[in-house]
């Protein structure tokens, strides 16, 4: 009982840290975009966490952990609406799990669920209609994410491969799931006005880099819960190793992205430094419990290199991602997932092949699902604001208010 209490308290602390990450995402996104769209981005992020938790309670948790029935092939299962805690003699069954109670399990996993749509929010910033985005969030968080999550964490077909697919805390299950949808959404939306001139990408500076920096540091702190909680107990050896590898990957990702970008572009770009940190964090998330400190530095360093080239590649193919979400969450999510088969305790050809199968499975499902949802919305209610609304700002047109009424700038 004492061990369960210790484990459960740690899991609740981690739940709070993952919740705190939503503030980090909010600050990062508003900092890297223009002042006139601040309210819009904050509104989307608040909507995602509130509605995400309700959806995860009503359907998501039981879609993600359905206890797959015979003949389901580990692809789809559903164990009923709402939450139904295991009871013994009228009290909560404390033998549910050695690391946490049923309620803690739900809340910790629920915090993860909302993150996938938050990734999309940043990528489509400054030109997406708010109501269609809200509809997309309902379907993606309520259905797509938990079905995808069930394939591994719910004991589905990826968990039952001869060499099980491995994703410790969600490089693919959370970050790439959001990243694939971000890629599809950015493609269907088109670029912001003024982003590309004569075929060349133009910088559209964010309005508050101090807030963006604070957001990244908050996200780094939140990752202590994201990865540390994914141990699913307070096991001292595994938890402390996980936090060390997480921090080393973040540090190396940031430093390497800074060095590579400064060598390529001859300037010390803070935004590339920040995204390098996030890329390192996303990269280590799939195997944080399997890596040595040296492995973690290598995984983070390669993620830092990938960030610089991925950001340039996204611009090259004329996709407009204001916050670098595709580079950070999709590209580094794929890299981190494959890295499990290259570095650390699980390294080997069989594991690498299983990781490839997992990456391909999630790519196919998320691309198709997000395309169907967004394409239907595009053809019915439309997903992009008018040119006038985009130029004048979504805050005034979609929300009728200003984030900084005493410091309004004429920005177009």
N, C-alpha and C positions, 0 to 999 in steps of 0.2 A: 504494500500500500504506500509506503514512504517513497519507494522508487517511482511508482506511478505518479505520485504527486510532484516529484522533482521533474520527471519527464514532461508532465502536462504543463507545469508552470513555464518551462523552457519553450514548449510549443506555443503557448499563449503569448509569450514575449515575441517570438518569431512572427506570429500572426500580426501583432501590432506593428512590427518593423515592415512587413510586406504591405500593410495598409498605408504606412507612412510613405511608401514608394509612389503612391498616387499623387501626393504633393510634389514629389521630385519630378515626375513626368509632367505635371502641370506647369511647374516653374521652368523646366527645360523648354517645353513647347512654346510658352508665351515669350520667353527670352529670345528664342531663335526666329521669331516671326514679328510682324509689324504691330505697332501700338493699336492700330484701328481694328484689330481682330482679337484682342486680348479676352474680352468678355466671352466671345464665341468659343474660344478654346477652353476656357475655364468651365463654361456651361457643359460642353461635351464631356469633359473629364469627370465632373460631378455626376452627370447623368449615367456615365458608364459604371461607376462604382456603386451607385445606389440601385439602379435597375439590375445591374449584374448580380448583386447579392440576392435580390428578390427572385430573379430567374433561377439562380443556382439552388435556392431553397425549393422552389416549386417543381423544377424539372431537372436542372443540371446535375445535381449531386447524384441522383438515381440513374441518370443517363451515363454518367462517368464511372460509377461503381454499381453496375446492374446485377452482378452475379450471373454471368452469361449462361443462358439455358442451353441444353443439348440441342445441337443442330443450328445454333446461331453463328457458328464458325468464328466466334470472337470478334464480330464486326459490329453488331448492334444488339443492344439489350436495354430494357427499361424496367426498373423495379417499383414503379408507382410514383404518384404525385406527392409532393411534400416530404417532410422529414418525419421519420418514425424511429425514435431511439430504441435501442435494445433494452428491455426491462427485465429485472429479476425481482420477484416478490415486491412489486410496486416501486422499486428504486432503479436508478440507472445502472445498467450492467457494466461494472468496472473491469470486467475481463474482456471487454470489446477489443482492447489492444494494450500491449504492455507499455506503449509510449505516450498514449493520450486517450481521452474519452471520445465518444461519438461526436459530442458537440464541438469539441476542439478540432476534430478532424474536418467537420463540415466547414467551420469558419476559416481555417487555414487554407483549405483547398478553394474556398470561395474567393479569397483574396487573389489567388492566382488567376481565376477565371476571368476577371475583369481586365486583366493586363493585356490580353490579346487584342481587344478592341481599342485600348489606349494607344497601342502601337500604330494602329490605322489612323487614329485621330491626328497624330502629328504629321503623318505623310500627306494627308488630304487637307491640311490646314490652309486657310485663307481663301478658299473658293468652293467649298462643299456646302450644299444646303443643309441646314440643321435638322429638319424633320426627317428627310430620307436617311441621313446618317444615324439618327436615333432608331429608325426602323431596322436598318442594317445591324446595329448593335444588338437589338433584341434577338434577331435570328442567329447572329454569329456567336454571341456569348451564350444564348439560351440553348442552342442546338449544335452548332458546328463544333465549337470548342470541346464540350463534354463528350460528344461522340468520338472525336479524334483522341481525346485523352483516355477514353476507355480502352483503346487498342493496346496501350502499354500499361498505364497505371491502374486500369480497371481489370487487368488480367486478360485482355483480348489477344488477338492473333499475333501481335508483335512480341508479346510476352511469352507466347508458347512456341516460338520458333526454336529449332534445335539449339541454336546459340541465340538466346533472347536479345532482342534489341535493347539498348541501354540508354536511358536518358535520366540522369539522377534528379535534376531539378527543372528541366524544361528548355534546354537550348532549342529543341525542336518542338516539343509539346506546347510550349508557351510562346517562345520568341519567333520561331519560324511559322507557326500557325498564324500569328499576327502579321509577320513579314510577307507571307504569300498574299494575304488579303490586301495589305498595303500596296504591293506591286500591282495587283489587278485594279485596285481603286484609282491609283495614280494614272494608270494607262487609260482607263475609261473616262476619267475627269479631264485630262489634258493639263497643260502647264498654266501657271499663273500668267496674267498679262505682264509682258515685259521681261519674262524669264529668259526667253531666247530671242536674240536679234541676229539676223543674217546667219542663222544656223549655229550661233555660238551662245553658250550659257552665260548669263549675266548674274552677278552677285546681287541678291536682294537682302541687305543686312537686317538682322534681327534688331529689335529696339532696346533690348536690355540684357547684355551679356553677363552682368553680375547675377541676375536672376537665373540665367541658364547655368552658370557655374554652381550656384547654390543648389539647383535642381540635380545636377550630376553628383554632387557630394551627398545629397540626401539619398539618391538612388544607390550609391555605393554603400552607405550605411544600411539601407533597406535590404541590400543583398546579403547582409549578415543573417537576416531572417529568411530570405528567399532560399539560399543554399544551406545555411545552418539548420533551418527548420526541416529541410528535406532529408536530414538524417532520421527524422521521425522519432527521435528520442534525445535525451541529454547525454548520450554516450560521450564521455570526456575525450577519449582518444580520437574518435571519428569526427566529432563536432569541431574540435580545435584544429585538426588537419584541414577540414573543409574550409574553415575561415582563413587559414593561412594561404591555401591555394587560391581562394577567391581573391584575396587582397593582392597577392603577387601577380596574378594574371591581369588584374585591373591596372596595377602600377606599370607593368611592362607594356601593356597595350597602349596606355597613354604616352609613355616615353617614346616608344618606337613610332607611333603615329606622328608625334611631334617631330621627330628626327627625319622621318621619310618625307613628310609634307614640307618641311623647311628646306630639305635638299632639292625637292622638285619645284617648289614655288618661290623659293628665296624669301620667305617670310615666316615668322613664328605665329602660326594661326591657332588661336585659342580654341575655336570651335572644333578643329581637327584633333587637338589635344583631348578635349572633352569627349568627343565621340570615340577616340581611341580607348579611353578608360572604359566606356560602356561596351565597346566591342570586346575588350578583354574579359569583362564580366559575363557577357552573353556567351563567349567562347568557352569559358571554364565551367559553365553551369551544367553541361551534360555529364562531366566526369570529375567534378570537384572532389569527390570522395575517393577517387581512384588514382589521383595524380600525386607525384612527389613535388616538392617545391620547385625543382628544376624543370620538371614537366610543365608545371603551371606557368612558369616564366616563358617557356617556349610556346605554349598554346596562346598566351596573351600577346606575345611578340608577333606571332604570325597573324593574329587577329588585328593588331595595330597596322601591319602592312596592308592587309586586306581592306581595311577601312579606307585608306587613302585612295587605293585604286578603284574600289567599289564606288565611292562618291564620284570620282571622275568618270567612271563607266556609266553610271546612272545619268549624269549630265550628257554624256556623249550620245546616248540613245534617246535623248530629248524627253526624259521623264523628269518631272519636277517634284522633288521630295524636300520640303523646306527644312526638315530637322535631321535628315540622314537616317531615317528609320529603316529603310530597305537595306542600306549598307550595314547598319548596326545589328538589327534583329534578324534579318533574313540571311545575309551572307555569313555573318559571324555565327549565327545559329547553326547553319549547315556545317561550317568549319568545326565548331565545337563538338557537334554530334559525330562527325567523322574522326575527330581527334581521339575519341574514346578507343577506336580500333587501332590507333597508331602509337599512343603514349599510354603510360600508366599500367595498372594491374591487369586490365582486360585486353591489352594490345595483342593483335593477332589477325590473320587473314579471315578466319571465320567470323570474328567479331566485326571486322571492317565491312564484310559483306552484309551482315545483319544491319549495321548502321546505314549502309546504302539503301537497303530495302526499306528501312524506316523513313529515311529522307524522301525517297521516291513516293512512298505511300501517302505521306502527309502532303507532299507537293501536289499530287494528283487530286486528292480530296479537297484540299483548301482552295486550289485554283478554280476547280469546277464549282464548288459551293459558293465561293465569294463572287464569281462571275455571274452565276445565275441570279443571286440576290441583287447585286448591283446593276446588272443589265436590265432586269425587270423594273427596278426603280428608275433607271435612266429613261426607259421608254414610256413609263407611265407618268410619274410626277416630276421627273427630272432630278439630277443630282448636283447640278452646278448653278450657282447664283448668276444673275445677270451681270453684264459688264459694268453697268452703273453701280450696282451693289458692291462688286469686287473692288472697284476703284475707290469708292467712298468709304468702304469698310463694312464688315459684317456686323460689327457691334451696333452701329446705329440702325441698320436695316433689319437685322434679324432679332435684335434685342431691345432697341430703343434706348440704349444707355451707353455710357463711355467709361472705360476703366480708369481714366485719369482726367476727370472733367476740368480740373484747374490747370492742366498742362497740355491742352490739346494742341497737336501739331497738324499742319497742313501737309499730309503725306499722301501721295497718290502713286 
